Amino acid sequence: MEYNRGVHREIGTSPVARWQHAPDVLRASPSSDALRDAFRLETKRRQRRSDGTISLAGVRFEIPSRYRHFRDLYVRYARWDLGHVDLVDPSSGTVLAAIQPLDRAANAEGKRRVIPPEIVEAPDAGEPSDKPLPPLLQKLLDEYLASGAPPAYLPQPLPPHQPQKDEPS
C-alpha cells in the first residue's frame, strides 16, 4: 500500500495517481459466447441422402429440411460441446442454422412430422396471360399456324377432383 501511494522521485507522483490520470488503453474482454465460438473447429461432412443426417464424433445430427439438397455440408463445433453445432456457409463463414443431435428415442416411436408438398398453382388454360410467350414456343406456334396443321398440344382445363372409393369425401 505504501509503495503505490507514496511519491516517487522519477515519475514525480505516486503510481496510483499516475495510473488514474493516464489515458485508458485497456481493451474490452470478449463475451463468453464469443470466446466459446472462437475456439471451434470447422469441418466438412457428407450428408446421408436416406435420412438427412450427418455424423460428427460418433453422434448423428439432423439437417434442417431446407438444406437437404446440399451434398457436402460444413459444420462448426467444439469437440467438448456437441450440444452447440452450427451449419455454416463455407465461402463467407456465415452461420446458416444450428443443428441438434438426433433424438433416437423420439425417432424410434415412428411418428413423423408431415412435410407438406409445395403447391404451385397452374394458370387457368382458358384465361389469356398478360406475359408474352417464350420466343422458341412462339416460333413453333407460328410454324404450325403457317402450315395449317393444328398445334401438337392444346392445354385442357384440369377436371375437378373426384374422390376415390377408399378416399374420404
Secondary structure, DSSP 8 states (H G I E B T S, - for coil): -HHHHS--TTTSS-HHHHHHHS---------HHHHHHHT-EEEEEE-BTTTTEEEETTEEEE--GGGTT-SEEEEEEETTEEEEEEEE-TTT--EEEEEEE--HHHHHT---------------SSS--SS---HHHHHHHHHHHHHT---S------------SSS--
